[in-house]
Amino acid sequence: MATQSTSGRPAPAPFIIEPTAHHTHTFILLHGLGSNGEKFGRELQETGIGSDGFGLPSRFPGAKFIFPTSRRRRSTAFRRSMLTQWFDVASLDDPSDRSHKQLAGLRESFTEILAILDQECRDAGIPRQNIILGGLSQGCAMALICLIALEQPIGGCVGMSGWLPFQTEIEARAAAGDGPELDHVSTEADTEKRDYGRPPANGIDYVRELLQMDNISNVVPAVLSTPIFLGHGEADDKIKVSLGEAAYRTMGRLGFDVEWQAYAGLGHWYKIPDEIDDLVAFVSVKCGWAGDKQPGMSWGKDA
């Protein structure tokens, strides 16, 4: 399932965990800086166990899990070393530092991830509302930017220990002219009178411009109906929890329904079993898919 990049070279093939039941859903999950799809996928499969004793593939046997691998790029943060990264970043302490260096990778990676999403819809016949995009660390950052730029909603977005690229700029545009909070039950007349939703849409316009896409035309972008889960360790020494909190705040400012969880004592990883339980609950409730167990399995923790 290699995709074609903007440079004309095929992107690395993703690591895939095939569904063990009828294929109804797809997770597209992005690795962190310096990792790869197979490493992240195998780690999540082996260690991402909930309090019931089951991992995500067992809880959702109708799901295909796709773990793409980013391209190798020169890393400004690591003395120009060649690393797998979705986009270049100059500093993990301050991802906004020299943010112009991020643009080429963000644009190319967005194109490749969008191609995977479209391929699942077109070739596998998976409805967009049954696709969940997410990632860990820089993979979370990439997933959030991708989500903002999508023209149509998907089933959900999950991010662990990450941040939002260009967060300060997006926040400023989303907050510009802030008046009453976004009211999802406003009448059509109110919409015309108040130019309802325009400040958040300004933030979305900004991201689409960064990615060299056409501006959105909707007053209230359809993608805002996609729910988001963000989790972060309070003891994360690589990506500060304040960066995760800022991403949560800004995605909410744009108009997304965002669930935030901070985990005491957790460093730069996902909390086992707590965060896995929270992810399963999010997918079940917010994304509307309760999943299923493998034949012969019990949901009980001591089974």
C-alpha positions in Angstrom: 0.0 0.0 0.0 2.9 2.4 -0.7 1.7 5.8 -1.8 3.2 8.3 -4.2 4.9 11.3 -2.7 5.1 14.8 -4.1 8.7 14.1 -4.9 7.7 11.3 -7.2 9.3 8.5 -5.1 7.0 5.9 -3.5 6.6 6.4 0.3 7.5 3.5 2.6 4.9 0.8 2.8 3.0 0.9 6.1 2.9 -1.9 8.7 -0.6 -3.4 8.8 -2.5 -5.5 11.3 -5.3 -7.1 9.4 -8.8 -7.4 10.9 -9.7 -10.9 12.3 -13.4 -10.4 11.6 -15.3 -8.7 8.8 -13.5 -5.4 8.0 -15.7 -2.5 9.0 -13.3 0.1 10.5 -9.8 1.3 10.0 -7.3 3.0 12.4 -4.4 5.0 10.8 -1.9 5.6 13.6 1.3 7.6 13.2 4.6 6.9 14.9 6.9 9.4 16.7 10.1 11.0 15.6 12.9 8.5 14.8 10.6 5.5 15.0 8.7 3.7 12.2 5.4 2.1 11.5 6.3 -1.5 12.3 8.1 -0.6 15.5 5.2 1.5 16.8 2.6 -1.0 15.6 4.2 -4.0 17.3 4.8 -2.0 20.5 1.2 -0.9 20.6 0.0 -4.4 19.8 2.1 -6.0 22.5 2.0 -3.4 25.3 -1.2 -1.4 24.7 -3.3 -3.6 27.0 -6.4 -2.4 28.8 -7.5 -3.3 32.3 -9.6 -6.2 30.8 -6.4 -7.8 29.6 -7.1 -7.2 25.9 -5.3 -4.9 23.4 -6.9 -2.8 20.7 -6.9 -5.4 17.9 -8.7 -7.8 20.2 -11.2 -5.2 21.3 -11.9 -4.2 17.7 -11.4 -7.3 15.6 -13.3 -5.7 12.6 -10.6 -3.0 12.4 -7.6 -2.8 10.2 -4.7 -1.1 11.9 -2.5 0.9 9.5 0.9 2.2 10.8 2.5 4.3 8.0 6.3 5.1 8.1 7.4 8.6 7.6 10.2 9.6 5.2 13.8 10.1 6.4 14.5 13.8 6.6 17.3 16.0 7.9 16.6 16.8 11.6 17.5 20.3 12.7 16.9 19.3 16.3 19.4 16.5 16.1 22.4 18.1 14.3 21.1 17.4 10.8 21.0 13.7 11.3 18.8 11.7 8.9 15.7 10.5 10.9 12.3 9.2 10.1 10.1 12.2 10.9 6.9 13.5 9.5 8.3 17.0 9.3 11.5 18.8 10.5 11.4 20.4 13.9 14.1 22.6 15.3 13.4 22.1 19.0 11.2 19.7 21.0 11.2 22.1 23.9 9.8 24.8 21.7 8.3 23.3 18.5 7.4 26.8 17.3 11.2 27.6 16.9 12.0 28.2 13.2 8.7 26.8 12.3 9.2 27.5 8.6 11.4 24.4 8.5 8.3 22.3 9.2 6.4 23.2 6.1 7.9 20.9 3.4 7.5 17.8 5.5 4.0 18.8 6.7 2.9 19.2 3.1 4.4 16.0 1.8 3.3 13.9 4.8 -0.3 15.3 4.6 -0.5 14.3 1.0 0.7 10.7 1.8 -1.6 10.3 4.8 -4.6 11.7 2.8 -3.8 9.1 0.1 -4.0 6.3 2.6 -7.3 7.6 4.0 -8.8 7.9 0.5 -7.5 4.5 -0.5 -9.3 2.9 2.5 -12.5 4.6 1.4 -12.2 3.8 -2.3 -10.6 0.3 -2.3 -11.6 -1.2 1.0 -15.1 0.5 1.0 -14.7 1.8 4.5 -17.0 4.8 5.2 -15.1 7.9 6.4 -17.1 7.9 9.6 -15.5 4.5 10.3 -11.9 5.7 10.0 -9.9 6.9 13.1 -6.7 8.9 12.6 -4.2 9.4 15.4 -0.6 9.1 16.6 2.0 9.3 19.3 4.3 12.4 19.9 5.1 13.8 16.5 2.6 11.4 15.0 0.0 13.1 17.2 1.1 16.5 15.9 0.8 15.3 12.3 -2.6 13.7 12.9 -4.0 17.0 14.3 -2.8 19.1 11.4 -4.2 16.5 8.9 -7.5 16.6 10.7 -7.8 20.4 10.6 -7.2 20.4 6.9 -9.7 17.6 6.0 -12.7 18.8 4.0 -15.0 16.1 5.4 -15.3 14.6 8.9 -13.9 11.2 9.9 -14.9 8.9 12.8 -12.4 10.3 15.3 -8.9 11.4 16.1 -6.7 10.2 18.9 -3.5 11.8 20.1 -1.0 10.7 22.7 1.9 12.9 24.1 1.9 15.3 21.3 1.4 19.0 20.3 -0.1 21.1 17.6 2.3 22.6 15.0 1.7 26.3 14.5 -0.5 26.3 17.5 0.1 30.0 18.4 -0.7 31.2 14.9 -3.8 29.0 14.7 -5.0 30.1 18.1 -4.6 33.7 17.2 -6.7 33.4 14.0 -9.3 31.2 15.7 -9.7 33.8 18.5 -9.7 36.8 16.3 -12.9 38.8 16.8 -14.0 36.3 19.5 -17.5 37.0 20.6 -20.1 34.5 22.0 -19.0 30.9 22.2 -19.7 28.8 19.1 -23.4 27.8 19.4 -24.2 24.6 17.6 -27.9 25.1 17.8 -28.0 28.6 16.3 -30.8 29.2 13.8 -30.0 29.9 10.1 -31.1 33.5 10.6 -28.6 33.9 13.5 -25.9 32.4 11.3 -26.4 35.0 8.6 -26.6 37.9 11.1 -23.5 36.9 13.2 -21.3 35.4 10.5 -21.4 32.4 12.9 -18.3 30.4 13.2 -16.1 32.6 11.1 -13.2 33.1 13.7 -12.7 29.3 14.1 -12.9 28.9 10.3 -10.1 31.5 10.0 -7.9 29.1 11.9 -8.8 26.3 9.6 -8.2 28.5 6.6 -4.8 29.2 7.9 -3.8 25.5 8.2 -5.1 24.8 4.7 -3.1 27.7 3.4 0.0 26.3 5.1 -0.6 23.0 3.3 -1.1 24.9 0.0 -4.7 23.8 -0.3 -7.7 25.8 -1.4 -9.5 27.7 1.3 -12.6 26.2 2.8 -15.9 27.7 1.6 -18.2 26.5 4.4 -18.9 29.0 7.2 -18.9 26.1 9.7 -16.5 23.4 8.3 -18.0 19.9 8.3 -14.8 18.4 9.8 -15.6 20.0 13.1 -18.0 17.1 13.9 -15.0 14.8 14.3 -14.4 14.0 18.0 -10.9 14.1 19.4 -9.1 12.4 22.3 -5.9 13.8 23.6 -3.8 12.2 26.4 -0.5 13.3 27.9 1.8 12.4 30.8 2.2 15.0 33.4 5.8 13.9 33.9 6.6 14.0 30.1 10.2 15.3 29.8 10.3 15.2 26.0 7.1 17.0 25.0 5.9 19.1 27.9 2.3 18.6 29.1 1.7 22.3 28.6 2.2 21.7 24.8 -0.5 19.0 24.9 -2.8 21.3 26.9 -2.2 24.1 24.4 -3.2 21.7 21.6 -6.4 20.8 23.5 -7.3 24.4 24.0 -6.7 25.4 20.4 -8.6 22.4 18.9 -11.5 23.3 21.2 -11.2 26.9 20.1 -11.6 25.8 16.5 -14.8 24.1 17.4 -13.9 20.5 17.8 -15.3 18.3 20.6 -12.1 17.4 22.4 -11.6 15.1 25.4 -8.4 15.8 27.4 -6.7 13.4 29.9 -3.5 14.1 31.8 -1.9 11.2 33.6 0.0 11.7 36.8 3.5 10.2 36.9 3.5 9.3 33.2 6.5 10.2 31.0 6.6 10.3 27.2 4.4 7.3 26.4 0.9 6.0 26.9 -0.4 5.1 30.3 -1.1 1.3 30.7 -3.9 0.4 31.3 -5.5 3.7 32.0 -5.0 5.4 28.6 -5.8 2.3 26.7 -9.1 2.1 28.6 -9.8 5.7 27.9 -9.1 5.2 24.2 -11.5 2.2 24.1 -14.1 4.3 25.8 -13.6 7.2 23.5 -13.9 5.0 20.4 -17.0 3.2 21.8 -18.9 6.3 23.0 -17.6 9.4 21.0 -16.9 7.5 17.8 -20.0 5.3 18.1 -18.3 1.9 17.8 -18.4 -0.5 20.7 -16.2 -3.0 18.9 -16.4 -6.7 19.7 -14.4 -9.3 21.4 -12.7 -12.2 19.7 -14.8 -15.4 19.6 -14.5 -17.3 22.9 -13.1 -14.3 24.8 -14.6 -12.8 28.0 -14.6 -9.1 28.8 -13.7 -9.9 32.4 -10.3 -8.8 33.6 -9.6 -12.1 35.3 -10.8 -14.3 32.4 
